[in-house]
Amino acid sequence: MAKQSEVLFQRAQEVIPGGVNSPVRAFRGVGGAPLFIEMGQGSRIFDADNLQYIDCVGSWGPMILGHGHRYVVEAVKKAATRGFSFGAPTAAEIDLAEMIIQAVPSMEMVRLVNSGTEATMSALRLARAATGRKKILKFEGGYHGHVDSLLVKAGSGGATFNVPDSAGVPEEVTALTLIARYNDLEDVRSQMSDEVAAIIVEPVAGNMGCIPPAEGFLAGLRAICDEHGILLIFDEVQCGVGRTGRMFAAEHEGVAPDIMTLAKGLGSGLPIGAMVAKRRIMEQWKRGAHGNTYGGNPLSCAAANATLDLVNSSMAANAAAVGTHFASRLRELAHEFPCIGDVRGRGLMLGIELIGPEPERVPARDLAQKVIERAFHNGLLLLTCGLSTVRFMPPLNVTAAQVDEAVGLLRTSLSEALSLVGK
C-alpha cells in the first residue's frame, strides 16, 4: 500500500511544477517522495503517514518558537476575530515597529513587508535612493532571498562576469552586483568605488555554512562603508530574532548597520518581514515610492508581537545556554567521527562541516547528503548548507534533553552513512 506522502506527491506533480512550491521542499537528498506534513507540536512534526520527526529545520528558519506555541496561537486567534486584512493601518503595526526599534537602538524607522525577499528588495531600493548609486556588493555563497539582482553564482566566474545563478535572470540585472569573499576585507576594499551604494552581509552566514564573522570583519566593513559613503546592510533574516543567543547576531560584534532586514522567525511561521533603517536614510525615500498590499497584516503583526515578547523575555537566553550545550555535544561527536571537520555557528544556528573519508572517491557533499538521508529515515530532520555542512536550527525553546536525543539520532545516522558511502 502506497504511503500517503507518495499519493499526495503524485497528485501535486499534476498541478504544481515539480510537485512543490519551493525546490527545497522536494527533499531530493533523502530519496523518495517529500514529506507531506499533517501537523507540528513543539520541536516535532508529524507527516501524513503519522510518522514523527525531531525538527531541526524549522520550516527553513521561521519556526523560532517551535510549532503551535500557545502564546502565539492565542494572539493570532484574538486578532483573527477582528479581521484578516483591512488595507488600512492598525495599532498592531505601530506596536511591532516600536518593539523592533527598542530592540535595535541604532535603528529608528521600520517598513513592514511580507518576507525576507521583500525586505531585501526594499533595502536595496532604499540604499540606491539614498546614495544615488547603483551597485551592490554581496559575498560568495550569501543568500538574500529570491531577489533577481542577488541571484549570482559564487566564485571567480560570478565575481568577474556576474553570471546569473537562476534561469530567467538576465545578466544585465546582475551586472550591478559585485561579489567578494566572506571574511576578506582586502577583497572588499579592492572593489570599492563611487558607484557602490551598499554592502549587504549576514552577520552569521547561514546558507554559506553557518559561518560566523572573523574577528574585526564586521567592524572593518563598517569602516570601509564610512570611508566611501556606502550604506551597510545587515541581513538578519535567518540569524536574527534570538537565533544566535542574542536578539540580533550583530550584537555579538557590537557593530551597527545603516539598514537591517528581518523575516523568518519574526512571525513564528506567519509571513512577515521588516526593513529597518536610520531615520535620515529612510526619510530620503519619497512617500509613495513603495507600495505593499499585505505589509503590516494584522494576523502576522499579532504573531510577531507575541514572538518578540517571548524572545525578549527568555528565549534568546535559552538559545544561548542550550546552544552552548548543543555545540559541546557536537564537538564530542567530532572526536568519535573524524569525518566531522568543523563545528561552528552561534546559539542555535549550528553546523558541522563534513570531510569525505576518501575525498577523491567519496566527496564530502555526497557524505553530507547521505547523513541527511539516514537522519530523515531515523526520525531527525536536518538540512545541508554550503558545500558539505549539515545545519541545525531547532526552536529557541528546545531543551538540553531534546538536543541529546537529536545528537543520539545523528550519531546513528553518521555511522550508517559512513557504512553506505563506501559501497
Buried (B, 14 or more C-beta within 10 A) or exposed (E): EEBBBBBBBEEBEEEEEEBBEEEEBBBBBBEBBBBBBBEBEBBBBBBBBEBBBBBBBBBBBBBBBBBBBEEBBEBBEEBEEEEEEEEEEBEBBEBBBEBBBEBBEBBBBBBBBBBBBBBBBBBBBBBBBBBEBEBBBBBBBBBBBBBBBBBBBBEEEBBEEBBBEEEEBEEEBBBBBBBBBBBBBEBBEEBBEEEBBBBBBBBBBBBBBBBBBEEEBBBBBBBBBEEBEBBBBBBBBBBBBBBBBBBBBBBBBEBBBBBBBBBBBBBBBBBBBBBBBBEEBBEBBEEEEBEEEBBBBBBBBBBBBBBBBBBBEEBBBBBBEBBBBBBEBBEEBBEEBEBBBBBBBBBBBBBBBBBBBEEEEBBBBBBBBBBBBBBBBBBBBBBBBBBBBBBBBBBBBBBBEBBEBBBBBBBBBBBBBBEEBEE
